[in-house]
Amino acid sequence: MLSRFPFCAWMVGEVNVGDKIRYWIGFNRVSGIGPTRLRTLLDAFGNLETAWHAPAEDLLAAGLGPKTVQTLVETRERLDLDQEIARVAALGIHVTTWQDEDYPVRLKDIYSPPPVLYVWGEIKPQDRWAAAVVGTRRATAYGKAIAREVSGALAASGVTVISGLARGIDSIAHQAALEAGGRTLAVLGSGLDLIYPPEHRKLAESIVENGAILSDYPLGTRPESRNFPPRNRIISGLSMAVIVVEAGVGSGALITADFAVEQGREVFAVPGDIHRRASQGTNRLIRSGAHPLVSPEDVLEALNLDVVARQEVADKELPEDDTERRVLEALSSDPIHVDELQALCELPISQITASLAMLELKGRARQVGGMHYIRARERRVEYRVE
């Protein structure tokens, strides 16, 4: 079975905007208080500041167990929230919560979304058009080549590539997205002050320039093995689709696929050699109902990402000049002569040719000979399996 749990949507309700970020950070450091118990506290006290200072008996009355209350009391006695805020600020990290408008929309709608996200870099609205590319750390040459092509094709089409910064498929996916001039997000299983693996520090810094590194774990959290399965739900939760390139039977990428199914995301798997261990997991995913990925375009077409994602990018690329907009709208994949464009747009020929020149420079239009023009399209990538 692809899914280990029944699909269930978690709808985060309104949260008191008066809550201070310090208390969200504080509760995030209390062992045993996750999304469900935090929601319980919000329902009982109205805001996290009141909950943080509440006496033990009130916390018990609110529904927390004795052990959790003891942990909370001990944590708030030793934790300096001002110091926690200072640590976050010193590292240039942004903290976003359920109550914030910049909290990722897709993530907010999954079951039990993380209440707090630590973000190094910037998550933009266009990142909601995203696909995860994940796989084994022990990637084969075949897997590396496919990960590079798929991620590059997605990024070139305006789709944000999401992965986990791990060795193997993950790091290749991030790098390929950056090389294609696209955006990429990396989700860690550790605090943002402990980039893992450490040799990917430079890659992380590159990602921050055109994307973000994020984690729901507090600063100082070490990259322990138990942290990675929960973080995989964030990778899939941020995405419209999850693509598993290579994965052994026990690979963590399969956990990401499971979360994707329960979150209602599409799952794609790259078929592989039935005799290779790295392909056993992906082949089983396909047998269980995942879409076989035989071309990078499969994802774009299945989710219509080549239209919806590029629309986000086009809003930024298109100029404020109304003339260029009108000319671009008149272009299609069929060649059209400048005289026809003039008639369609009802503009002087000098404005038509000037706009076409600008659109060519911006990669939005292309001349195909004899003063005929078409709307430019990004290069379409196909597999070259040897």
Secondary structure, DSSP 4 states (H G I P E B T S, - for coil): ---SS-----------TT--HHHHHHHHTSTT--HHHHHHHHHHHSSHHHHHH--HHHHHHHT--HHHHHHHHHHHHH--HHHHHHHHHHTT-EEEETTSTTS-HHHHTSSS--SEEEEEE---GGGGSEEEEE--SS--HHHHHHHHHHHHHHHHTTPEEEE---TTHHHHHHHHHHHTT--EEEE-SS-TTS-SSGGGHHHHHHHHHTEEEEESSPTT----GGGHHHHHHHHHHT-SEEEE-S--TT-HHHHHHHHHHHTT-EEEE----TT-HHHHHHHHHHHTTPEE-SSTHHHHHHHTHHHHHHHHHHHHHS-S-HHHHHHHHH--SS-EEHHHHHHHHT--HHHHHHHHHHHHHTTSEEEEETTEEEE--PPPP-----
